[in-house]
């Protein structure tokens, strides 16, 4: 029997997911920065430059920040 391939999982394994395309910031970089003490959006932006291009990723970056802060 042939196994069906989940392309989303395959793509995720092949390359890190970029949240901020303008500044090429990945979700993994954002999470690492939060774990290293960037507990506000301002600190996160200073460290990664995420959201400083077009700004359309602001909501996504804030959602990741809130999600990661709630884990601690």
C-alpha positions as CSV (number, residue, x, y, z in Angstrom):
1,X,0.0,0.0,0.0
2,X,1.3,3.4,-1.0
3,X,1.7,6.0,1.8
4,X,0.3,9.5,1.2
5,X,2.8,12.3,1.8
6,X,1.8,15.3,3.8
7,X,3.4,18.2,1.9
8,X,3.0,20.7,4.7
9,X,5.1,18.5,7.0
10,X,7.6,17.9,4.3
11,X,8.0,21.6,3.6
12,X,8.4,22.3,7.3
13,X,11.2,19.8,7.6
14,X,12.9,21.2,4.5
15,X,13.1,24.8,5.6
16,X,12.3,26.9,8.6
17,X,9.1,28.8,8.5
18,X,9.6,32.5,7.9
19,X,7.3,34.8,9.9
20,X,8.8,38.1,8.7
21,X,9.6,37.8,5.0
22,X,11.0,41.4,4.7
23,X,13.7,40.8,7.3
24,X,13.9,37.0,6.8
25,X,13.1,36.2,10.4
26,X,12.0,32.6,11.2
27,X,9.6,31.5,13.9
28,X,12.5,29.6,15.4
29,X,14.5,32.8,15.7
30,X,11.6,34.6,17.3
31,X,11.1,31.8,19.8
32,X,14.8,31.6,20.6
33,X,14.9,35.4,21.2
34,X,11.9,35.2,23.5
35,X,13.5,32.4,25.5
36,X,16.6,34.6,25.8
37,X,14.7,37.3,27.5
38,X,12.9,39.4,24.9
39,X,9.5,39.5,26.8
40,X,8.0,42.5,25.0
41,X,7.3,43.3,21.4
42,X,9.8,46.2,21.5
43,X,12.6,43.9,22.8
44,X,11.7,41.3,20.2
45,X,11.8,43.9,17.4
46,X,15.1,45.3,18.6
47,X,16.7,41.9,18.6
48,X,15.3,40.4,15.4
49,X,14.1,43.4,13.3
50,X,10.9,41.5,12.7
51,X,7.9,43.8,11.7
52,X,10.2,46.6,10.7
53,X,9.7,46.1,6.9
54,X,6.2,46.3,5.7
55,X,4.7,45.4,9.1
56,X,2.1,42.9,7.9
57,X,3.6,40.2,10.2
58,X,3.0,42.2,13.4
59,X,0.0,40.3,14.4
60,X,1.7,36.9,13.8
61,X,4.8,38.1,15.8
62,X,2.6,39.2,18.7
63,X,0.7,36.0,18.7
64,X,4.0,34.0,18.9
65,X,5.2,36.3,21.7
66,X,2.0,35.8,23.7
67,X,2.0,32.0,23.1
68,X,5.5,31.6,24.2
69,X,5.1,33.9,27.3
70,X,2.1,31.8,28.4
71,X,4.3,28.7,28.5
72,X,6.4,30.1,31.3
